[in-house]
């Protein structure tokens, strides 16, 4: 059965009208949103709410776009509400508009802006260098410096909040560390998906004389693990074996390690940064039943050498934000044998004596050698003295002879006198 011609024309007209309606909707400027307001929840949660625009077309599927003054965090969504965690230290403004769909080519409504003012008080009175570190996923420690325009006896108070708390809590453990002021509070793993949450911090004084300071701390940043503990350290087959237990609350895959080895041969530290290698702990030399353990093997150790080892850890990108908050070093352990000190002591005593003897012998032979090479030259004066001094020598010779003869005669007379005395005796 043939279709009437007028039916086709009617279909074309309907399609054309529908396209005109779409063009009209696309070119129509939407009215602005109404009743835009802003409020603060908890410590640093800012909430903007608004109502749909008045006179909006019923055929329009409204979408709302919003962004901050710096054009950051643009968002298009059907909800009439936006929430954001931001530190309230500066003025924060949100601009909101509407349009019929997510097509950015469509003309949006005029933007409506709503701001939240910074806290009251002198900006110079606010604390500075406010930072918080999560220690070993057990407690958080925050510290700060007093503001310039503050009294030395100002009493500070720190408040904190995160999603697991019904309300903000006050940190009770305020203490001073030199110029810094700090406060610590217990903070364990708050939720199974804690990596998607933050903790809100506010510091002010009890009297309300200083300007409050705010900070947003991610649970995946500023995490400092506790020190590891070396459990096994031994030498075998020319290699150094180290096995340590990881700090509590951390798995091996979430940590990076640094092993520091010091030997008495080099008298200097040799530091090595290494990634976790799970298969090393499967070596038969290690205790494979130890939970939360990591291992390190260093080949090529030297005999008669003492090795001192210590280990530290930090979080890695697999589980946390990248940071350089290394843990404290583990307790240093040593292994190996000192060189034979008796041998070295004996050598220290023998070598100086041997060197002294060699020097004396060399000096003696050098003197003999000098005489052979450079013989003494005769004195000409002695030669002339012998030539012209013969007469004096003869006279001296005769004098010596007369004295000897006189002594002989006196001794003979004495003997004769003694013999005569003996004969005359009865």
C-alpha positions in Angstrom: 0.0 0.0 0.0 1.5 3.3 -1.0 2.2 5.9 1.7 0.5 9.3 1.0 2.9 12.1 0.0 1.6 14.4 2.6 2.7 12.0 5.3 6.3 12.3 4.3 6.1 16.0 4.1 4.7 16.1 7.7 7.5 14.0 9.0 10.0 16.4 7.4 8.3 19.3 9.0 8.3 17.7 12.5 12.1 16.9 12.2 12.7 20.5 11.1 10.8 21.9 14.1 12.7 19.6 16.5 16.0 20.9 15.1 14.8 24.4 15.5 13.9 23.8 19.1 17.4 22.4 19.7 19.0 25.4 18.1 16.9 27.7 20.2 17.8 25.9 23.4 21.5 26.0 22.4 21.4 29.7 21.6 19.2 30.6 24.6 21.1 32.1 27.5 20.2 30.4 30.7 19.3 32.5 33.8 21.8 32.4 36.7 21.5 30.1 39.7 19.8 31.5 42.8 20.3 31.4 46.5 24.0 30.7 46.4 25.4 30.5 49.9 28.5 29.2 51.6 29.2 27.7 55.1 32.0 25.9 56.9 31.7 22.4 58.5 34.1 20.8 60.9 37.3 22.9 60.7 38.1 23.3 57.0 35.2 21.9 55.0 33.6 24.6 52.9 30.1 23.9 51.5 28.5 25.9 48.7 24.8 25.4 48.0 22.4 27.0 45.4 19.0 26.7 43.8 18.1 26.1 40.1 17.7 29.2 38.0 14.3 30.8 37.8 12.5 30.5 34.5 14.6 27.7 33.1 13.1 25.8 30.2 11.4 22.6 31.2 13.0 20.8 28.3 16.5 21.7 29.6 18.5 19.0 31.4 20.3 21.4 33.8 24.0 21.0 34.5 25.9 23.2 36.9 29.5 24.2 36.3 31.7 25.7 39.1 35.3 26.7 39.6 37.4 28.8 42.0 38.8 32.2 41.2 42.0 30.7 39.9 40.1 28.7 37.4 41.2 25.5 39.1 39.1 22.4 39.9 36.5 23.0 37.2 33.5 20.7 37.7 30.2 20.1 35.8 27.6 18.1 37.6 23.7 18.0 38.1 24.0 18.5 41.9 23.2 21.9 43.5 25.9 21.5 46.1 29.7 21.5 46.2 32.0 20.7 49.1 35.8 21.1 49.3 38.4 20.8 52.1 40.6 23.9 52.0 42.7 25.8 54.6 40.8 29.0 55.5 43.9 31.1 55.8 43.0 33.2 52.7 39.8 34.4 51.0 38.2 31.6 48.9 35.6 32.3 46.2 33.6 29.9 44.1 31.8 30.8 40.8 28.7 28.9 39.7 26.8 28.8 36.5 24.2 26.6 34.7 23.7 25.2 31.2 21.4 22.7 29.5 24.0 19.9 29.0 27.6 19.2 29.4 28.3 20.5 25.9 30.8 23.3 26.4 29.9 25.0 23.2 26.5 25.9 24.6 26.1 29.3 26.1 26.1 29.1 29.9 24.3 31.3 32.3 26.0 34.3 33.9 28.3 33.3 36.8 27.3 33.9 40.4 30.1 34.3 42.9 30.3 33.6 46.6 33.3 34.0 48.9 34.3 33.1 52.4 36.5 35.6 54.2 39.8 34.7 56.0 39.7 34.5 59.8 39.7 37.7 61.8 42.8 39.0 63.5 46.2 40.4 62.6 47.9 38.2 59.9 51.2 38.8 61.6 49.9 37.2 64.8 49.2 33.8 63.1 51.6 31.0 63.7 54.1 30.1 61.0 55.8 27.0 59.7 52.9 24.8 60.8 53.7 21.2 59.8 52.5 17.8 60.8 54.2 14.4 60.6 52.5 11.1 61.0 54.9 8.9 63.0 54.8 5.2 62.2 51.0 5.4 61.5 50.6 5.6 65.3 50.6 9.3 66.3 50.8 12.7 64.6 53.1 15.4 65.8 52.5 19.0 64.7 54.9 21.9 65.3 54.9 25.6 64.6 56.6 28.9 65.3 54.8 31.8 67.1 53.7 34.7 65.0 55.6 38.0 65.0 53.0 40.1 66.8 52.3 37.7 69.7 53.1 37.7 73.4 55.7 35.2 74.6 53.2 33.9 77.2 50.5 33.1 74.6 48.7 29.8 75.3 48.1 27.9 72.1 45.5 25.3 71.3 45.5 22.8 68.5 42.3 21.2 67.2 42.1 18.3 64.7 39.3 16.5 62.8 39.0 13.7 60.2 36.1 11.8 58.8 36.1 9.0 61.5 35.5 11.6 64.2 32.1 12.9 65.1 33.5 16.3 66.1 36.8 18.1 66.3 39.1 17.2 69.2 41.6 19.2 71.1 45.2 18.2 71.4 46.2 18.1 75.1 50.0 17.5 74.8 51.2 21.0 74.1 55.0 21.3 74.6 57.9 23.5 73.6 61.0 22.4 71.7 63.4 25.4 71.7 61.7 28.1 69.6 59.1 25.7 68.2 55.9 24.7 69.9 54.4 21.3 69.3 51.6 19.0 70.1 51.2 15.2 69.6 48.0 13.1 69.5 47.3 9.4 68.9 46.4 8.6 65.3 46.3 5.1 64.0 44.9 3.7 60.7 41.6 5.5 60.8 39.9 3.7 57.9 40.5 1.0 55.4 40.6 3.5 52.6 42.4 6.2 54.6 44.5 7.1 51.6 41.6 9.1 50.2 41.0 11.2 53.3 42.6 14.2 55.0 43.0 15.5 58.5 42.1 19.1 59.3 44.3 21.1 61.7 43.6 24.5 63.3 45.9 26.3 65.7 44.8 29.3 67.8 45.1 30.8 71.2 42.8 30.4 74.2 42.1 34.1 74.5 41.3 34.7 70.8 43.9 37.4 70.4 45.8 35.8 67.5 44.6 34.9 64.0 43.8 31.2 63.7 45.9 29.1 61.3 44.6 26.1 59.3 46.2 23.2 57.5 45.0 20.2 55.5 47.2 17.1 55.8 46.7 14.1 53.6 47.0 10.7 55.3 49.3 9.6 52.5 51.8 12.4 53.0 54.4 13.3 55.6 54.5 9.7 56.9 57.7 8.8 58.8 58.1 5.1 59.6 59.8 3.8 62.8 63.3 2.4 62.6 63.7 -1.3 61.5 65.3 -3.9 63.7 68.2 -6.1 62.5 67.4 -9.7 63.5 70.2 -11.7 61.7 73.7 -10.6 60.7 76.3 -13.2 59.6 79.1 -13.9 57.2 79.0 -17.0 55.0 80.7 -18.1 51.7 82.4 -14.7 51.3 79.1 -12.8 51.6 77.4 -10.6 54.2 73.8 -11.5 55.1 71.5 -9.0 56.7 67.9 -9.6 57.7 65.7 -7.1 59.5 62.1 -6.7 60.7 60.1 -3.9 59.2 58.5 -1.2 61.4 55.0 -2.1 62.6 52.0 -1.0 60.5 53.9 -1.2 57.2 54.1 -3.9 54.5 57.3 -4.5 52.7 55.9 -3.3 49.3 55.2 0.1 50.8 58.8 0.8 51.9 62.1 1.6 50.4 65.4 0.8 52.2 68.9 2.1 52.7 71.6 -0.2 54.0 74.8 1.3 55.3 77.9 -0.9 55.6 81.1 0.3 57.3 84.3 -1.8 57.2 87.5 -1.4 59.2 89.5 -1.8 56.0 88.2 1.3 54.3 87.3 3.3 57.4 84.5 4.9 55.6 80.8 4.3 55.0 79.5 2.7 51.8 75.8 3.6 51.4 73.5 1.7 49.1 69.9 2.5 48.3 67.9 -0.5 47.2 64.4 -1.5 46.4 62.7 -4.3 48.3 63.4 -7.7 46.8 61.1 -10.3 48.3 63.0 -13.2 46.8 66.1 -12.5 48.8 64.4 -13.6 52.0 63.6 -16.9 50.4 67.3 -17.7 50.6 67.8 -20.8 52.8 70.2 -18.9 55.0 67.5 -16.6 56.3 64.6 -17.2 58.6 61.7 -17.6 56.2 59.2 -17.8 59.0 59.7 -14.2 60.1 56.8 -12.0 59.1 57.4 -8.5 57.8 61.1 -9.1 57.2 63.4 -7.8 54.4 66.8 -9.1 53.5 70.1 -7.9 52.0 73.1 -9.8 50.7 76.5 -8.2 50.0 79.1 -10.4 48.2 82.8 -10.0 48.3 83.5 -9.5 52.0 87.2 -9.4 53.1 88.9 -11.5 55.7 90.2 -10.0 58.9 87.7 -7.2 58.6 84.9 -6.0 60.9 81.7 -4.9 59.2 79.2 -2.5 60.9 75.7 -2.5 59.4 72.6 -0.3 60.0 69.4 0.1 58.1 66.7 2.9 57.6 63.4 3.0 55.7 61.0 5.4 54.1 57.6 5.2 52.4 57.4 4.7 48.6 55.0 5.7 45.8 53.2 2.4 45.9 51.3 3.3 49.0 52.1 6.9 49.9 53.0 10.2 48.4 56.7 10.6 47.6 58.6 12.2 50.5 62.1 12.1 52.0 61.1 11.4 55.6 63.6 8.6 56.4 63.2 6.7 59.6 65.8 6.9 62.3 68.7 4.4 61.8 68.4 1.0 63.3 70.8 0.0 66.0 74.2 -0.7 64.4 75.5 -4.2 64.6 79.0 -5.5 63.9 80.4 -8.8 62.7 83.9 -10.0 61.6 87.4 -10.4 63.1 89.9 -7.7 63.8 93.4 -8.2 62.3 96.0 -9.9 64.5 97.1 -7.0 66.8 100.1 -8.9 68.3 101.7 -9.3 64.9 101.3 -5.6 64.1 102.6 -4.6 67.5 105.7 -6.8 67.1 106.3 -5.3 63.6 106.0 -1.8 65.0 108.7 -2.6 67.6 111.1 -4.5 65.3 111.0 -2.1 62.3 112.4 1.0 64.2 115.2 -1.1 65.8 116.1 -2.7 62.4 116.2 0.7 60.7 118.5 2.1 63.5 121.0 -0.8 63.2 121.1 -0.3 59.4 121.8 3.4 59.8 124.7 2.7 62.3 126.3 0.1 60.0 125.9 2.5 57.0 127.6 5.3 58.9 130.5 3.0 60.0 131.1 1.8 56.5 130.7 5.2 55.0 133.5 6.4 57.3 135.8 3.6 56.2 135.0 4.3 52.7 135.8 7.9 53.1 139.3 7.1 54.4 139.9 4.8 51.5 138.7 7.2 48.9 140.2 10.3 50.6 143.4 9.2 52.5 144.9 11.8 54.9 147.6 14.2 53.5 151.0 14.1 55.4 151.9 17.3 57.4 155.0 18.9 55.8 155.8 20.5 59.1 156.6 17.1 60.6 159.0 16.3 57.8 161.1 19.4 58.4 160.9 18.8 62.1 162.5 15.4 61.7 165.2 16.8 59.4 166.3 19.6 61.7 165.5 18.1 65.0 168.1 15.2 65.1 170.6 16.9 67.3 168.1 17.7 70.0 166.9 14.1 69.8 170.5 12.8 70.3 171.0 15.0 73.3 167.7 13.8 74.7 168.8 10.2 74.1 172.1 10.7 76.0 170.2 12.3 78.9 167.9 9.3 79.1 171.0 7.0 79.1 172.7 8.9 82.0 169.6 8.7 84.1 169.2 4.9 83.4 172.9 4.3 84.3 172.6 6.3 87.5 169.5 4.3 88.6 171.3 1.0 87.9 174.3 2.0 90.0 172.1 3.1 93.0 170.2 -0.2 92.9 173.6 -2.1 92.9 175.0 -0.2 95.8 171.8 -0.9 97.8 172.1 -4.6 97.2 175.8 -4.7 98.3 174.9 -2.7 101.5 172.2 -5.2 102.4 174.5 -8.2 102.0 177.2 -6.7 104.2 174.7 -6.0 106.9 173.6 -9.6 106.9 177.3 -10.9 107.3 177.9 -8.5 110.1 175.0 -9.7 112.1 175.9 -12.4 114.8 
